[in-house]
Amino acid sequence: MLWWGIIILLFILAYLGLIVPALPDAPLMIAGFVIYQFLIDSGQLGFGFWITVLILAILLILVDYVSSSIAVKKFGGNALSVAAAILGVIIIPVVMGPVGVIAGPFLLVFALELVLKKSVTVALRIAYGTLIGFLGGIFAKFIVLTGILIWFFVLVFWA
């Protein structure tokens, strides 16, 4: 029961990691799988599961950086805008709490673009692009994490 409690806690933390940047979502979920594999049952999760999960985990880590970057650049931002978005996810939640996770990148990119002498309209468009990229990345990661988790539970309880 202790191991299952830790596994469930890791899965919960993985989902929290979707919106809390300090929590690495995919690695936490994989840690739960590792505990199951080595401390509960080493026969349920096969080679195909592990290869697929590791490839998806690498892709999820890349999604964090790529989704915001693509959206920011598509809406007219640059490398500084991407850096501001990343800093906004890390710094602003300290001041604003959980709302800052979403508002932080938007606000910091908007402020940066104004400092860079962009018009309010252009700065808002670039900040909006940051928000779209961030939320799109969260949505994609949520879908993939949920799919992996369902696959895990199918292998563990129905295989």
Protein Blocks (a to p, Z undefined) as FASTA:
>chain_A
ZZmmmmmmmmmmmmmmmmmmklcfklmmmmmmmmmmmmmommlpcfklmmmmmmmmmmmm
mmmmmmmmmmmmmnopafklmmmmmmmmmmmmmmnommlmmmmmmmmmmmmmmmnopafk
lmmmmmmmmmmmmmmmmmmmmmmmmmmmmmmmmmmmmZZ
